Amino acid sequence: MASDQNFVDFVIEQIQNVGKVTAKKMFGEYGIYADEILFALVCNNKLFVKPTISGRAFIGEVVEASPYEGAKPSFLIEEKIEDSDWLSELIRISLTELPPTKARKKK
């Protein structure tokens, strides 16, 4: 089931002061970026944040799940998605450990 654009827009609105947050459609789902760094996926209207050591420490009791079959587990953010301050801080912390997204070569 593809994610709903309204849910993606809600997620983006919740994340503040982490840079330019954008979503890119990918196979009916979405990659969420901050200043061109992929930090999360929205799949089946659920938010999956890339795992980091500092993100794990910040969350405490982490729920991990795969965003799609065959994917590595990510942090599944459920109830806390509505807490903009908490979610924004998680993303700020996580971005410090995530590498820049590599540019794709044009064919």
C-alpha positions, 0 to 999 in steps of 0.5 A: 500500500502506497503512502498518503501524500497528506501523511508525508506532508504532516511528517515534514511539518513536524520536523523543525530546524534541521535544514531544508526538509524534503520528500522524494517519491520512491516506488510509491513510498517516500524518502525524507531528506534534510539538506540532501541527506536521506534520514528517513523513509515513509512506507505504508504511512509509517515513519522509519528513521535511519538508525544511529548510535546517538538516535538509539540513546536519545529514544531509549526504548527503541522499536525497530522494523523494516520499512519494506521486505528485505530492508534493514531495520530502522527506528519505527516512530509511532506515538512520538510522531506528534511531538514536533520538538522530540521528533526534530531533536531525534532528527538533529541528533541522527543527522550528525552521524549520517553520511551525505547522500551520494549523487547518482551518475547520469546515464 
